[in-house]
Amino acid sequence: MPVKYDPQTRGKAIRLVRDHVGDYESEYAAITAVSKRLGMAPETLRKWLRQAEVDAGEKPGLTTESSREVRELRRKVAELERTLEILTAASAFFTREHDPLSR
C-alpha cells in the first residue's frame, strides 16, 4: 500500500537532494542516498523532484495545481452527468404518467 508523505517531508527530501547533488557522482546517486536516509523508495523521491521542476517552471508539464484542478473539474462533470441522467429519467417517467395517449 502506498505511503502518504506530508508536504514537509517532501520539501525536506527535495531540498536535501538539491543541496547535496554535487557530493555524488550523479543526481540519481544523491536521490538514492537521501531516500535511503529518509526511508522511502528512490523512485518516489525522483518523481517528487521532477514534479518540483515542473511546478517551478523549469521543465514543461502539468503542474500540481493544474492537475488538482483537472481532477476536481472531472469529478464535478461526472456528478453533473449523473444528475442529468436522473433528471432525464424522471422527466420521461412523469411525461408518460401525464400523457393521455400513453394509457
C-alpha positions as CSV (number, residue, x, y, z in Angstrom):
1,M,0.0,0.0,0.0
2,P,1.4,3.4,-0.9
3,V,2.6,5.6,1.9
4,K,1.4,9.2,2.2
5,Y,4.2,11.6,3.0
6,D,3.4,15.1,4.4
7,P,4.4,18.2,2.4
8,Q,7.2,19.0,4.9
9,T,8.8,15.6,4.3
10,R,8.6,16.1,0.6
11,G,10.1,19.5,0.8
12,K,12.9,18.4,3.0
13,A,13.8,15.4,0.7
14,I,13.8,17.7,-2.4
15,R,16.0,20.3,-0.6
16,L,18.5,17.6,0.6
17,V,18.9,16.2,-2.9
18,R,19.3,19.7,-4.4
19,D,21.8,20.8,-1.7
20,H,23.9,17.6,-1.9
21,V,23.7,16.6,-5.6
22,G,27.3,17.9,-6.1
23,D,28.6,15.5,-3.4
24,Y,27.7,12.4,-5.5
25,E,28.6,11.2,-9.0
26,S,25.1,11.6,-10.3
27,E,21.8,13.0,-9.4
28,Y,20.4,9.5,-9.0
29,A,23.1,8.6,-6.6
30,A,22.1,11.6,-4.5
31,I,18.4,10.6,-4.7
32,T,19.3,7.0,-3.7
33,A,21.3,8.2,-0.7
34,V,18.7,10.7,0.6
35,S,15.8,8.3,0.0
36,K,17.6,5.6,2.0
37,R,18.2,8.0,4.9
38,L,14.6,9.1,4.9
39,G,13.2,5.5,4.5
40,M,11.5,5.9,1.1
41,A,11.8,4.5,-2.3
42,P,14.3,6.3,-4.6
43,E,11.7,6.4,-7.4
44,T,9.3,8.3,-5.1
45,L,11.8,11.0,-4.5
46,R,12.8,11.1,-8.2
47,K,9.2,11.7,-9.1
48,W,8.9,14.5,-6.5
49,L,12.0,16.2,-7.9
50,R,10.6,16.1,-11.5
51,Q,7.3,17.4,-10.3
52,A,9.0,20.2,-8.3
53,E,10.9,21.2,-11.5
54,V,7.6,21.4,-13.4
55,D,5.9,23.3,-10.6
56,A,8.8,25.8,-10.6
57,G,8.5,26.3,-14.4
58,E,11.9,24.7,-15.0
59,K,10.5,21.9,-17.1
60,P,7.4,21.5,-19.3
61,G,4.5,19.6,-17.9
62,L,1.3,19.7,-15.9
63,T,1.7,21.5,-12.6
64,T,0.4,20.0,-9.3
65,E,-2.1,22.8,-9.1
66,S,-3.4,22.3,-12.6
67,S,-3.6,18.5,-12.1
68,R,-5.6,19.1,-8.9
69,E,-7.9,21.4,-10.7
70,V,-8.4,19.0,-13.6
71,R,-9.3,16.2,-11.1
72,E,-11.8,18.4,-9.4
73,L,-13.4,19.5,-12.6
74,R,-13.7,15.9,-13.8
75,R,-15.4,15.0,-10.6
76,K,-17.8,17.8,-11.0
77,V,-18.6,16.9,-14.6
78,A,-19.3,13.3,-13.5
79,E,-21.6,14.5,-10.8
80,L,-23.4,16.7,-13.2
81,E,-23.8,13.9,-15.8
82,R,-25.3,11.6,-13.1
83,T,-27.7,14.4,-12.1
84,L,-28.7,14.9,-15.7
85,E,-29.4,11.2,-16.2
86,I,-31.6,11.2,-13.1
87,L,-33.5,14.3,-14.3
88,T,-33.9,12.9,-17.8
89,A,-35.3,9.6,-16.4
90,A,-37.6,11.5,-14.1
91,S,-38.8,13.7,-16.9
92,A,-39.6,10.7,-19.1
93,F,-41.4,9.0,-16.3
94,F,-43.6,12.0,-15.5
95,T,-44.3,12.6,-19.1
96,R,-45.6,9.1,-19.5
97,E,-47.7,9.4,-16.3
98,H,-49.4,12.5,-17.6
99,D,-49.7,11.7,-21.3
100,P,-53.3,10.5,-22.0
101,L,-52.1,8.8,-25.2
102,S,-49.7,6.5,-23.3
103,R,-52.5,4.8,-21.4
